[in-house]
Amino acid sequence: MREHRFIAKCIFKGLTIAQIAKKLNCSESTVSNRLNGLFKKYKAKNRFEFIISVFGQIIENQKTIQQKVELENLKLRKSIENLLNQKSV
């Protein structure tokens, strides 16, 4: 998993398979196999599609997190309103 993240970061930086292999101290075929695994996971045919897919997923995750935060804020506001209403009675 860590290796996949490292490879993804290298792809985002525009490094070649040879450069990534050198950084990981492994063969180019190993990097290529890992990269193909990432492409498959993200349903990408090439580096460009991979990057777009990853960023798309990040944006979706951020939207989901934002919705959860907004829902929790709403619940908190209602709880505070209920408490204030109970004290004023």
PDB file of N, CA, C and O in Angstrom:
ATOM      1  N   MET A   1       0.818  -1.199   0.000  1.00  0.00           N
ATOM      2  CA  MET A   1       0.000   0.000   0.000  1.00  0.00           C
ATOM      3  C   MET A   1       0.863   1.265   0.000  1.00  0.00           C
ATOM      4  O   MET A   1       0.617   2.194  -0.769  1.00  0.00           O
ATOM      5  N   ARG A   2       1.867   1.290   0.862  1.00  0.00           N
ATOM      6  CA  ARG A   2       2.772   2.431   0.910  1.00  0.00           C
ATOM      7  C   ARG A   2       3.497   2.619  -0.424  1.00  0.00           C
ATOM      8  O   ARG A   2       3.686   3.733  -0.911  1.00  0.00           O
ATOM      9  N   GLU A   3       3.890   1.483  -0.985  1.00  0.00           N
ATOM     10  CA  GLU A   3       4.606   1.526  -2.261  1.00  0.00           C
ATOM     11  C   GLU A   3       3.707   2.094  -3.350  1.00  0.00           C
ATOM     12  O   GLU A   3       4.161   2.868  -4.192  1.00  0.00           O
ATOM     13  N   HIS A   4       2.437   1.713  -3.337  1.00  0.00           N
ATOM     14  CA  HIS A   4       1.497   2.241  -4.332  1.00  0.00           C
ATOM     15  C   HIS A   4       1.343   3.750  -4.194  1.00  0.00           C
ATOM     16  O   HIS A   4       1.299   4.470  -5.192  1.00  0.00           O
ATOM     17  N   ARG A   5       1.262   4.222  -2.964  1.00  0.00           N
ATOM     18  CA  ARG A   5       1.153   5.677  -2.747  1.00  0.00           C
ATOM     19  C   ARG A   5       2.404   6.390  -3.253  1.00  0.00           C
ATOM     20  O   ARG A   5       2.325   7.442  -3.887  1.00  0.00           O
ATOM     21  N   PHE A   6       3.558   5.795  -2.958  1.00  0.00           N
ATOM     22  CA  PHE A   6       4.806   6.395  -3.399  1.00  0.00           C
ATOM     23  C   PHE A   6       4.858   6.461  -4.925  1.00  0.00           C
ATOM     24  O   PHE A   6       5.236   7.481  -5.501  1.00  0.00           O
ATOM     25  N   ILE A   7       4.474   5.364  -5.565  1.00  0.00           N
ATOM     26  CA  ILE A   7       4.472   5.329  -7.035  1.00  0.00           C
ATOM     27  C   ILE A   7       3.494   6.358  -7.577  1.00  0.00           C
ATOM     28  O   ILE A   7       3.806   7.060  -8.539  1.00  0.00           O
ATOM     29  N   ALA A   8       2.307   6.459  -6.969  1.00  0.00           N
ATOM     30  CA  ALA A   8       1.319   7.451  -7.422  1.00  0.00           C
ATOM     31  C   ALA A   8       1.890   8.861  -7.303  1.00  0.00           C
ATOM     32  O   ALA A   8       1.738   9.668  -8.220  1.00  0.00           O
ATOM     33  N   LYS A   9       2.540   9.165  -6.193  1.00  0.00           N
ATOM     34  CA  LYS A   9       3.140  10.492  -6.017  1.00  0.00           C
ATOM     35  C   LYS A   9       4.191  10.759  -7.092  1.00  0.00           C
ATOM     36  O   LYS A   9       4.283  11.866  -7.621  1.00  0.00           O
ATOM     37  N   CYS A  10       4.973   9.745  -7.404  1.00  0.00           N
ATOM     38  CA  CYS A  10       6.000   9.888  -8.436  1.00  0.00           C
ATOM     39  C   CYS A  10       5.361  10.147  -9.805  1.00  0.00           C
ATOM     40  O   CYS A  10       5.863  10.950 -10.592  1.00  0.00           O
ATOM     41  N   ILE A  11       4.253   9.461 -10.075  1.00  0.00           N
ATOM     42  CA  ILE A  11       3.540   9.670 -11.339  1.00  0.00           C
ATOM     43  C   ILE A  11       3.031  11.104 -11.407  1.00  0.00           C
ATOM     44  O   ILE A  11       3.132  11.755 -12.446  1.00  0.00           O
ATOM     45  N   PHE A  12       2.481  11.596 -10.295  1.00  0.00           N
ATOM     46  CA  PHE A  12       1.993  12.979 -10.254  1.00  0.00           C
ATOM     47  C   PHE A  12       3.124  13.969 -10.530  1.00  0.00           C
ATOM     48  O   PHE A  12       2.905  15.033 -11.109  1.00  0.00           O
ATOM     49  N   LYS A  13       4.331  13.605 -10.107  1.00  0.00           N
ATOM     50  CA  LYS A  13       5.487  14.472 -10.329  1.00  0.00           C
ATOM     51  C   LYS A  13       6.058  14.338 -11.732  1.00  0.00           C
ATOM     52  O   LYS A  13       6.926  15.114 -12.133  1.00  0.00           O
ATOM     53  N   GLY A  14       5.564  13.343 -12.485  1.00  0.00           N
ATOM     54  CA  GLY A  14       6.026  13.162 -13.857  1.00  0.00           C
ATOM     55  C   GLY A  14       7.262  12.299 -14.009  1.00  0.00           C
ATOM     56  O   GLY A  14       7.902  12.321 -15.061  1.00  0.00           O
ATOM     57  N   LEU A  15       7.614  11.536 -12.978  1.00  0.00           N
ATOM     58  CA  LEU A  15       8.794  10.672 -13.064  1.00  0.00           C
ATOM     59  C   LEU A  15       8.537   9.491 -14.001  1.00  0.00           C
ATOM     60  O   LEU A  15       7.405   9.031 -14.151  1.00  0.00           O
ATOM     61  N   THR A  16       9.589   9.023 -14.612  1.00  0.00           N
ATOM     62  CA  THR A  16       9.504   7.861 -15.492  1.00  0.00           C
ATOM     63  C   THR A  16       9.557   6.584 -14.656  1.00  0.00           C
ATOM     64  O   THR A  16       9.883   6.616 -13.470  1.00  0.00           O
ATOM     65  N   ILE A  17       9.237   5.482 -15.283  1.00  0.00           N
ATOM     66  CA  ILE A  17       9.315   4.187 -14.596  1.00  0.00           C
ATOM     67  C   ILE A  17      10.748   3.929 -14.131  1.00  0.00           C
ATOM     68  O   ILE A  17      10.967   3.433 -13.026  1.00  0.00           O
ATOM     69  N   ALA A  18      11.710   4.263 -14.970  1.00  0.00           N
ATOM     70  CA  ALA A  18      13.121   4.062 -14.604  1.00  0.00           C
ATOM     71  C   ALA A  18      13.493   4.893 -13.374  1.00  0.00           C
ATOM     72  O   ALA A  18      14.188   4.403 -12.483  1.00  0.00           O
ATOM     73  N   GLN A  19      13.037   6.138 -13.320  1.00  0.00           N
ATOM     74  CA  GLN A  19      13.334   6.998 -12.174  1.00  0.00           C
ATOM     75  C   GLN A  19      12.676   6.476 -10.896  1.00  0.00           C
ATOM     76  O   GLN A  19      13.272   6.515  -9.820  1.00  0.00           O
ATOM     77  N   ILE A  20      11.455   5.992 -11.026  1.00  0.00           N
ATOM     78  CA  ILE A  20      10.752   5.443  -9.866  1.00  0.00           C
ATOM     79  C   ILE A  20      11.463   4.177  -9.384  1.00  0.00           C
ATOM     80  O   ILE A  20      11.657   3.990  -8.182  1.00  0.00           O
ATOM     81  N   ALA A  21      11.847   3.313 -10.318  1.00  0.00           N
ATOM     82  CA  ALA A  21      12.549   2.074  -9.964  1.00  0.00           C
ATOM     83  C   ALA A  21      13.839   2.388  -9.205  1.00  0.00           C
ATOM     84  O   ALA A  21      14.177   1.717  -8.230  1.00  0.00           O
ATOM     85  N   LYS A  22      14.542   3.398  -9.658  1.00  0.00           N
ATOM     86  CA  LYS A  22      15.785   3.783  -8.989  1.00  0.00           C
ATOM     87  C   LYS A  22      15.508   4.244  -7.557  1.00  0.00           C
ATOM     88  O   LYS A  22      16.236   3.881  -6.633  1.00  0.00           O
ATOM     89  N   LYS A  23      14.454   5.044  -7.378  1.00  0.00           N
ATOM     90  CA  LYS A  23      14.104   5.525  -6.043  1.00  0.00           C
ATOM     91  C   LYS A  23      13.679   4.384  -5.119  1.00  0.00           C
ATOM     92  O   LYS A  23      13.973   4.400  -3.924  1.00  0.00           O
ATOM     93  N   LEU A  24      12.980   3.385  -5.690  1.00  0.00           N
ATOM     94  CA  LEU A  24      12.517   2.251  -4.888  1.00  0.00           C
ATOM     95  C   LEU A  24      13.555   1.139  -4.781  1.00  0.00           C
ATOM     96  O   LEU A  24      13.375   0.171  -4.042  1.00  0.00           O
ATOM     97  N   ASN A  25      14.632   1.294  -5.522  1.00  0.00           N
ATOM     98  CA  ASN A  25      15.679   0.276  -5.554  1.00  0.00           C
ATOM     99  C   ASN A  25      15.103  -1.087  -5.967  1.00  0.00           C
ATOM    100  O   ASN A  25      15.323  -2.106  -5.313  1.00  0.00           O
ATOM    101  N   CYS A  26      14.357  -1.061  -7.080  1.00  0.00           N
ATOM    102  CA  CYS A  26      13.768  -2.291  -7.610  1.00  0.00           C
ATOM    103  C   CYS A  26      13.826  -2.231  -9.141  1.00  0.00           C
ATOM    104  O   CYS A  26      14.310  -1.253  -9.712  1.00  0.00           O
ATOM    105  N   SER A  27      13.340  -3.263  -9.783  1.00  0.00           N
ATOM    106  CA  SER A  27      13.405  -3.308 -11.244  1.00  0.00           C
ATOM    107  C   SER A  27      12.287  -2.466 -11.870  1.00  0.00           C
ATOM    108  O   SER A  27      11.261  -2.189 -11.249  1.00  0.00           O
ATOM    109  N   GLU A  28      12.527  -2.076 -13.113  1.00  0.00           N
ATOM    110  CA  GLU A  28      11.520  -1.327 -13.848  1.00  0.00           C
ATOM    111  C   GLU A  28      10.267  -2.174 -14.068  1.00  0.00           C
ATOM    112  O   GLU A  28       9.153  -1.649 -14.073  1.00  0.00           O
ATOM    113  N   SER A  29      10.450  -3.488 -14.251  1.00  0.00           N
ATOM    114  CA  SER A  29       9.287  -4.352 -14.458  1.00  0.00           C
ATOM    115  C   SER A  29       8.418  -4.418 -13.201  1.00  0.00           C
ATOM    116  O   SER A  29       7.195  -4.522 -13.294  1.00  0.00           O
ATOM    117  N   THR A  30       9.052  -4.357 -12.024  1.00  0.00           N
ATOM    118  CA  THR A  30       8.287  -4.339 -10.771  1.00  0.00           C
ATOM    119  C   THR A  30       7.439  -3.075 -10.700  1.00  0.00           C
ATOM    120  O   THR A  30       6.256  -3.132 -10.364  1.00  0.00           O
ATOM    121  N   VAL A  31       8.044  -1.941 -11.015  1.00  0.00           N
ATOM    122  CA  VAL A  31       7.312  -0.670 -11.007  1.00  0.00           C
ATOM    123  C   VAL A  31       6.195  -0.711 -12.038  1.00  0.00           C
ATOM    124  O   VAL A  31       5.074  -0.280 -11.766  1.00  0.00           O
ATOM    125  N   SER A  32       6.497  -1.220 -13.203  1.00  0.00           N
ATOM    126  CA  SER A  32       5.497  -1.317 -14.261  1.00  0.00           C
ATOM    127  C   SER A  32       4.314  -2.187 -13.827  1.00  0.00           C
ATOM    128  O   SER A  32       3.160  -1.839 -14.077  1.00  0.00           O
ATOM    129  N   ASN A  33       4.601  -3.306 -13.183  1.00  0.00           N
ATOM    130  CA  ASN A  33       3.532  -4.168 -12.680  1.00  0.00           C
ATOM    131  C   ASN A  33       2.684  -3.458 -11.630  1.00  0.00           C
ATOM    132  O   ASN A  33       1.457  -3.551 -11.662  1.00  0.00           O
ATOM    133  N   ARG A  34       3.319  -2.757 -10.709  1.00  0.00           N
ATOM    134  CA  ARG A  34       2.589  -2.012  -9.669  1.00  0.00           C
ATOM    135  C   ARG A  34       1.735  -0.913 -10.306  1.00  0.00           C
ATOM    136  O   ARG A  34       0.593  -0.677  -9.911  1.00  0.00           O
ATOM    137  N   LEU A  35       2.322  -0.257 -11.295  1.00  0.00           N
ATOM    138  CA  LEU A  35       1.607   0.824 -11.976  1.00  0.00           C
ATOM    139  C   LEU A  35       0.393   0.275 -12.727  1.00  0.00           C
ATOM    140  O   LEU A  35      -0.677   0.883 -12.708  1.00  0.00           O
ATOM    141  N   ASN A  36       0.554  -0.857 -13.378  1.00  0.00           N
ATOM    142  CA  ASN A  36      -0.579  -1.480 -14.058  1.00  0.00           C
ATOM    143  C   ASN A  36      -1.667  -1.867 -13.062  1.00  0.00           C
ATOM    144  O   ASN A  36      -2.855  -1.773 -13.372  1.00  0.00           O
ATOM    145  N   GLY A  37      -1.272  -2.298 -11.878  1.00  0.00           N
ATOM    146  CA  GLY A  37      -2.234  -2.600 -10.821  1.00  0.00           C
ATOM    147  C   GLY A  37      -3.013  -1.362 -10.395  1.00  0.00           C
ATOM    148  O   GLY A  37      -4.220  -1.420 -10.160  1.00  0.00           O
ATOM    149  N   LEU A  38      -2.302  -0.243 -10.300  1.00  0.00           N
ATOM    150  CA  LEU A  38      -2.964   1.016  -9.962  1.00  0.00           C
ATOM    151  C   LEU A  38      -3.920   1.450 -11.074  1.00  0.00           C
ATOM    152  O   LEU A  38      -5.032   1.904 -10.807  1.00  0.00           O
ATOM    153  N   PHE A  39      -3.478   1.306 -12.307  1.00  0.00           N
ATOM    154  CA  PHE A  39      -4.339   1.658 -13.442  1.00  0.00           C
ATOM    155  C   PHE A  39      -5.624   0.836 -13.401  1.00  0.00           C
ATOM    156  O   PHE A  39      -6.719   1.353 -13.622  1.00  0.00           O
ATOM    157  N   LYS A  40      -5.467  -0.444 -13.115  1.00  0.00           N
ATOM    158  CA  LYS A  40      -6.633  -1.337 -13.071  1.00  0.00           C
ATOM    159  C   LYS A  40      -7.578  -0.916 -11.944  1.00  0.00           C
ATOM    160  O   LYS A  40      -8.794  -0.856 -12.128  1.00  0.00           O
ATOM    161  N   LYS A  41      -7.007  -0.631 -10.788  1.00  0.00           N
ATOM    162  CA  LYS A  41      -7.802  -0.230  -9.624  1.00  0.00           C
ATOM    163  C   LYS A  41      -8.610   1.034  -9.911  1.00  0.00           C
ATOM    164  O   LYS A  41      -9.763   1.149  -9.496  1.00  0.00           O
ATOM    165  N   TYR A  42      -8.005   1.969 -10.613  1.00  0.00           N
ATOM    166  CA  TYR A  42      -8.658   3.246 -10.898  1.00  0.00           C
ATOM    167  C   TYR A  42      -9.290   3.292 -12.294  1.00  0.00           C
ATOM    168  O   TYR A  42      -9.718   4.347 -12.763  1.00  0.00           O
ATOM    169  N   LYS A  43      -9.338   2.136 -12.938  1.00  0.00           N
ATOM    170  CA  LYS A  43      -9.951   2.003 -14.268  1.00  0.00           C
ATOM    171  C   LYS A  43      -9.379   3.031 -15.249  1.00  0.00           C
ATOM    172  O   LYS A  43     -10.112   3.730 -15.948  1.00  0.00           O
ATOM    173  N   ALA A  44      -8.056   3.097 -15.274  1.00  0.00           N
ATOM    174  CA  ALA A  44      -7.342   4.038 -16.138  1.00  0.00           C
ATOM    175  C   ALA A  44      -6.532   3.279 -17.182  1.00  0.00           C
ATOM    176  O   ALA A  44      -5.995   2.203 -16.918  1.00  0.00           O
ATOM    177  N   LYS A  45      -6.459   3.864 -18.370  1.00  0.00           N
ATOM    178  CA  LYS A  45      -5.680   3.240 -19.444  1.00  0.00           C
ATOM    179  C   LYS A  45      -4.267   3.803 -19.536  1.00  0.00           C
ATOM    180  O   LYS A  45      -3.384   3.193 -20.138  1.00  0.00           O
ATOM    181  N   ASN A  46      -4.062   4.979 -18.929  1.00  0.00           N
ATOM    182  CA  ASN A  46      -2.757   5.628 -19.007  1.00  0.00           C
ATOM    183  C   ASN A  46      -2.567   6.556 -17.806  1.00  0.00           C
ATOM    184  O   ASN A  46      -3.445   6.678 -16.952  1.00  0.00           O
ATOM    185  N   ARG A  47      -1.421   7.196 -17.760  1.00  0.00           N
ATOM    186  CA  ARG A  47      -1.097   8.068 -16.622  1.00  0.00           C
ATOM    187  C   ARG A  47      -2.093   9.217 -16.480  1.00  0.00           C
ATOM    188  O   ARG A  47      -2.517   9.550 -15.373  1.00  0.00           O
ATOM    189  N   PHE A  48      -2.459   9.814 -17.607  1.00  0.00           N
ATOM    190  CA  PHE A  48      -3.388  10.945 -17.567  1.00  0.00           C
ATOM    191  C   PHE A  48      -4.721  10.527 -16.939  1.00  0.00           C
ATOM    192  O   PHE A  48      -5.227  11.199 -16.040  1.00  0.00           O
ATOM    193  N   GLU A  49      -5.284   9.416 -17.417  1.00  0.00           N
ATOM    194  CA  GLU A  49      -6.554   8.934 -16.878  1.00  0.00           C
ATOM    195  C   GLU A  49      -6.413   8.570 -15.399  1.00  0.00           C
ATOM    196  O   GLU A  49      -7.337   8.778 -14.611  1.00  0.00           O
ATOM    197  N   PHE A  50      -5.262   8.031 -15.031  1.00  0.00           N
ATOM    198  CA  PHE A  50      -5.011   7.680 -13.642  1.00  0.00           C
ATOM    199  C   PHE A  50      -5.054   8.927 -12.757  1.00  0.00           C
ATOM    200  O   PHE A  50      -5.721   8.939 -11.723  1.00  0.00           O
ATOM    201  N   ILE A  51      -4.350   9.955 -13.164  1.00  0.00           N
ATOM    202  CA  ILE A  51      -4.302  11.199 -12.384  1.00  0.00           C
ATOM    203  C   ILE A  51      -5.695  11.808 -12.265  1.00  0.00           C
ATOM    204  O   ILE A  51      -6.101  12.232 -11.183  1.00  0.00           O
ATOM    205  N   ILE A  52      -6.426  11.853 -13.377  1.00  0.00           N
ATOM    206  CA  ILE A  52      -7.783  12.401 -13.357  1.00  0.00           C
ATOM    207  C   ILE A  52      -8.673  11.588 -12.414  1.00  0.00           C
ATOM    208  O   ILE A  52      -9.450  12.151 -11.643  1.00  0.00           O
ATOM    209  N   SER A  53      -8.555  10.272 -12.483  1.00  0.00           N
ATOM    210  CA  SER A  53      -9.367   9.395 -11.643  1.00  0.00           C
ATOM    211  C   SER A  53      -9.062   9.593 -10.163  1.00  0.00           C
ATOM    212  O   SER A  53      -9.974   9.665  -9.341  1.00  0.00           O
ATOM    213  N   VAL A  54      -7.795   9.679  -9.831  1.00  0.00           N
ATOM    214  CA  VAL A  54      -7.396   9.867  -8.429  1.00  0.00           C
ATOM    215  C   VAL A  54      -7.901  11.212  -7.913  1.00  0.00           C
ATOM    216  O   VAL A  54      -8.464  11.286  -6.821  1.00  0.00           O
ATOM    217  N   PHE A  55      -7.704  12.265  -8.687  1.00  0.00           N
ATOM    218  CA  PHE A  55      -8.174  13.580  -8.244  1.00  0.00           C
ATOM    219  C   PHE A  55      -9.695  13.623  -8.163  1.00  0.00           C
ATOM    220  O   PHE A  55     -10.249  14.283  -7.283  1.00  0.00           O
ATOM    221  N   GLY A  56     -10.370  12.932  -9.064  1.00  0.00           N
ATOM    222  CA  GLY A  56     -11.825  12.848  -9.000  1.00  0.00           C
ATOM    223  C   GLY A  56     -12.278  12.188  -7.716  1.00  0.00           C
ATOM    224  O   GLY A  56     -13.240  12.628  -7.085  1.00  0.00           O
ATOM    225  N   GLN A  57     -11.580  11.125  -7.328  1.00  0.00           N
ATOM    226  CA  GLN A  57     -11.920  10.424  -6.087  1.00  0.00           C
ATOM    227  C   GLN A  57     -11.647  11.309  -4.878  1.00  0.00           C
ATOM    228  O   GLN A  57     -12.422  11.310  -3.922  1.00  0.00           O
ATOM    229  N   ILE A  58     -10.563  12.054  -4.914  1.00  0.00           N
ATOM    230  CA  ILE A  58     -10.239  12.967  -3.812  1.00  0.00           C
ATOM    231  C   ILE A  58     -11.342  14.009  -3.668  1.00  0.00           C
ATOM    232  O   ILE A  58     -11.773  14.303  -2.552  1.00  0.00           O
ATOM    233  N   ILE A  59     -11.799  14.564  -4.774  1.00  0.00           N
ATOM    234  CA  ILE A  59     -12.860  15.574  -4.740  1.00  0.00           C
ATOM    235  C   ILE A  59     -14.148  14.975  -4.185  1.00  0.00           C
ATOM    236  O   ILE A  59     -14.823  15.606  -3.371  1.00  0.00           O
ATOM    237  N   GLU A  60     -14.495  13.765  -4.615  1.00  0.00           N
ATOM    238  CA  GLU A  60     -15.700  13.100  -4.101  1.00  0.00           C
ATOM    239  C   GLU A  60     -15.585  12.856  -2.604  1.00  0.00           C
ATOM    240  O   GLU A  60     -16.548  13.052  -1.863  1.00  0.00           O
ATOM    241  N   ASN A  61     -14.399  12.426  -2.157  1.00  0.00           N
ATOM    242  CA  ASN A  61     -14.185  12.195  -0.721  1.00  0.00           C
ATOM    243  C   ASN A  61     -14.331  13.491   0.068  1.00  0.00           C
ATOM    244  O   ASN A  61     -14.907  13.494   1.156  1.00  0.00           O
ATOM    245  N   GLN A  62     -13.812  14.592  -0.475  1.00  0.00           N
ATOM    246  CA  GLN A  62     -13.931  15.877   0.204  1.00  0.00           C
ATOM    247  C   GLN A  62     -15.387  16.314   0.290  1.00  0.00           C
ATOM    248  O   GLN A  62     -15.809  16.868   1.305  1.00  0.00           O
ATOM    249  N   LYS A  63     -16.160  16.068  -0.773  1.00  0.00           N
ATOM    250  CA  LYS A  63     -17.581  16.418  -0.748  1.00  0.00           C
ATOM    251  C   LYS A  63     -18.309  15.615   0.323  1.00  0.00           C
ATOM    252  O   LYS A  63     -19.138  16.152   1.058  1.00  0.00           O
ATOM    253  N   THR A  64     -17.994  14.328   0.403  1.00  0.00           N
ATOM    254  CA  THR A  64     -18.624  13.463   1.407  1.00  0.00           C
ATOM    255  C   THR A  64     -18.283  13.936   2.814  1.00  0.00           C
ATOM    256  O   THR A  64     -19.153  13.993   3.683  1.00  0.00           O
ATOM    257  N   ILE A  65     -17.030  14.270   3.033  1.00  0.00           N
ATOM    258  CA  ILE A  65     -16.595  14.763   4.345  1.00  0.00           C
ATOM    259  C   ILE A  65     -17.303  16.069   4.670  1.00  0.00           C
ATOM    260  O   ILE A  65     -17.759  16.263   5.797  1.00  0.00           O
ATOM    261  N   GLN A  66     -17.397  16.958   3.702  1.00  0.00           N
ATOM    262  CA  GLN A  66     -18.065  18.244   3.917  1.00  0.00           C
ATOM    263  C   GLN A  66     -19.531  18.045   4.280  1.00  0.00           C
ATOM    264  O   GLN A  66     -20.054  18.726   5.163  1.00  0.00           O
ATOM    265  N   GLN A  67     -20.194  17.112   3.600  1.00  0.00           N
ATOM    266  CA  GLN A  67     -21.598  16.829   3.909  1.00  0.00           C
ATOM    267  C   GLN A  67     -21.748  16.292   5.323  1.00  0.00           C
ATOM    268  O   GLN A  67     -22.682  16.665   6.033  1.00  0.00           O
ATOM    269  N   LYS A  68     -20.834  15.420   5.737  1.00  0.00           N
ATOM    270  CA  LYS A  68     -20.885  14.877   7.099  1.00  0.00           C
ATOM    271  C   LYS A  68     -20.659  15.969   8.132  1.00  0.00           C
ATOM    272  O   LYS A  68     -21.323  15.992   9.169  1.00  0.00           O
ATOM    273  N   VAL A  69     -19.728  16.872   7.856  1.00  0.00           N
ATOM    274  CA  VAL A  69     -19.451  17.978   8.778  1.00  0.00           C
ATOM    275  C   VAL A  69     -20.676  18.877   8.887  1.00  0.00           C
ATOM    276  O   VAL A  69     -21.054  19.282   9.986  1.00  0.00           O
ATOM    277  N   GLU A  70     -21.295  19.191   7.754  1.00  0.00           N
ATOM    278  CA  GLU A  70     -22.486  20.040   7.769  1.00  0.00           C
ATOM    279  C   GLU A  70     -23.620  19.380   8.546  1.00  0.00           C
ATOM    280  O   GLU A  70     -24.328  20.056   9.293  1.00  0.00           O
ATOM    281  N   LEU A  71     -23.802  18.079   8.383  1.00  0.00           N
ATOM    282  CA  LEU A  71     -24.837  17.350   9.112  1.00  0.00           C
ATOM    283  C   LEU A  71     -24.564  17.373  10.617  1.00  0.00           C
ATOM    284  O   LEU A  71     -25.478  17.587  11.414  1.00  0.00           O
ATOM    285  N   GLU A  72     -23.319  17.154  11.000  1.00  0.00           N
ATOM    286  CA  GLU A  72     -22.961  17.189  12.421  1.00  0.00           C
ATOM    287  C   GLU A  72     -23.154  18.592  12.994  1.00  0.00           C
ATOM    288  O   GLU A  72     -23.605  18.735  14.130  1.00  0.00           O
ATOM    289  N   ASN A  73     -22.821  19.624  12.225  1.00  0.00           N
ATOM    290  CA  ASN A  73     -23.030  21.002  12.676  1.00  0.00           C
ATOM    291  C   ASN A  73     -24.510  21.282  12.893  1.00  0.00           C
ATOM    292  O   ASN A  73     -24.893  21.931  13.866  1.00  0.00           O
ATOM    293  N   LEU A  74     -25.335  20.789  11.980  1.00  0.00           N
ATOM    294  CA  LEU A  74     -26.780  20.968  12.108  1.00  0.00           C
ATOM    295  C   LEU A  74     -27.305  20.276  13.372  1.00  0.00           C
ATOM    296  O   LEU A  74     -28.104  20.844  14.116  1.00  0.00           O
ATOM    297  N   LYS A  75     -26.843  19.046  13.601  1.00  0.00           N
ATOM    298  CA  LYS A  75     -27.253  18.321  14.809  1.00  0.00           C
ATOM    299  C   LYS A  75     -26.817  19.072  16.070  1.00  0.00           C
ATOM    300  O   LYS A  75     -27.571  19.168  17.038  1.00  0.00           O
ATOM    301  N   LEU A  76     -25.613  19.593  16.046  1.00  0.00           N
ATOM    302  CA  LEU A  76     -25.095  20.331  17.197  1.00  0.00           C
ATOM    303  C   LEU A  76     -25.914  21.589  17.450  1.00  0.00           C
ATOM    304  O   LEU A  76     -26.248  21.893  18.595  1.00  0.00           O
ATOM    305  N   ARG A  77     -26.241  22.328  16.380  1.00  0.00           N
ATOM    306  CA  ARG A  77     -27.055  23.541  16.524  1.00  0.00           C
ATOM    307  C   ARG A  77     -28.417  23.217  17.127  1.00  0.00           C
ATOM    308  O   ARG A  77     -28.904  23.934  18.002  1.00  0.00           O
ATOM    309  N   LYS A  78     -29.033  22.125  16.652  1.00  0.00           N
ATOM    310  CA  LYS A  78     -30.343  21.724  17.178  1.00  0.00           C
ATOM    311  C   LYS A  78     -30.245  21.346  18.649  1.00  0.00           C
ATOM    312  O   LYS A  78     -31.126  21.684  19.440  1.00  0.00           O
ATOM    313  N   SER A  79     -29.185  20.650  19.014  1.00  0.00           N
ATOM    314  CA  SER A  79     -28.985  20.279  20.413  1.00  0.00           C
ATOM    315  C   SER A  79     -28.829  21.514  21.286  1.00  0.00           C
ATOM    316  O   SER A  79     -29.392  21.585  22.378  1.00  0.00           O
ATOM    317  N   ILE A  80     -28.075  22.470  20.811  1.00  0.00           N
ATOM    318  CA  ILE A  80     -27.872  23.716  21.563  1.00  0.00           C
ATOM    319  C   ILE A  80     -29.193  24.470  21.688  1.00  0.00           C
ATOM    320  O   ILE A  80     -29.521  24.983  22.757  1.00  0.00           O
ATOM    321  N   GLU A  81     -29.949  24.535  20.592  1.00  0.00           N
ATOM    322  CA  GLU A  81     -31.252  25.210  20.634  1.00  0.00           C
ATOM    323  C   GLU A  81     -32.176  24.529  21.638  1.00  0.00           C
ATOM    324  O   GLU A  81     -32.867  25.201  22.404  1.00  0.00           O
ATOM    325  N   ASN A  82     -32.191  23.196  21.636  1.00  0.00           N
ATOM    326  CA  ASN A  82     -33.022  22.458  22.584  1.00  0.00           C
ATOM    327  C   ASN A  82     -32.619  22.752  24.024  1.00  0.00           C
ATOM    328  O   ASN A  82     -33.478  22.942  24.885  1.00  0.00           O
ATOM    329  N   LEU A  83     -31.329  22.790  24.283  1.00  0.00           N
ATOM    330  CA  LEU A  83     -30.846  23.097  25.619  1.00  0.00           C
ATOM    331  C   LEU A  83     -31.243  24.510  26.047  1.00  0.00           C
ATOM    332  O   LEU A  83     -31.674  24.732  27.178  1.00  0.00           O
ATOM    333  N   LEU A  84     -31.092  25.443  25.140  1.00  0.00           N
ATOM    334  CA  LEU A  84     -31.456  26.831  25.454  1.00  0.00           C
ATOM    335  C   LEU A  84     -32.951  26.968  25.695  1.00  0.00           C
ATOM    336  O   LEU A  84     -33.378  27.716  26.574  1.00  0.00           O
ATOM    337  N   ASN A  85     -33.744  26.247  24.916  1.00  0.00           N
ATOM    338  CA  ASN A  85     -35.205  26.289  25.085  1.00  0.00           C
ATOM    339  C   ASN A  85     -35.612  25.665  26.420  1.00  0.00           C
ATOM    340  O   ASN A  85     -36.553  26.136  27.059  1.00  0.00           O
ATOM    341  N   GLN A  86     -34.921  24.623  26.840  1.00  0.00           N
ATOM    342  CA  GLN A  86     -35.235  23.979  28.114  1.00  0.00           C
ATOM    343  C   GLN A  86     -34.917  24.904  29.291  1.00  0.00           C
ATOM    344  O   GLN A  86     -35.641  24.921  30.287  1.00  0.00           O
ATOM    345  N   LYS A  87     -33.838  25.667  29.172  1.00  0.00           N
ATOM    346  CA  LYS A  87     -33.428  26.566  30.251  1.00  0.00           C
ATOM    347  C   LYS A  87     -34.364  27.763  30.363  1.00  0.00           C
ATOM    348  O   LYS A  87     -34.577  28.301  31.449  1.00  0.00           O
ATOM    349  N   SER A  88     -34.922  28.172  29.219  1.00  0.00           N
ATOM    350  CA  SER A  88     -35.782  29.349  29.246  1.00  0.00           C
ATOM    351  C   SER A  88     -37.198  29.028  29.702  1.00  0.00           C
ATOM    352  O   SER A  88     -37.994  29.935  29.945  1.00  0.00           O
ATOM    353  N   VAL A  89     -37.514  27.752  29.817  1.00  0.00           N
ATOM    354  CA  VAL A  89     -38.872  27.357  30.246  1.00  0.00           C
ATOM    355  C   VAL A  89     -39.001  27.365  31.727  1.00  0.00           C
ATOM    356  O   VAL A  89     -40.071  27.060  32.255  1.00  0.00           O
TER     357      VAL A  89
END
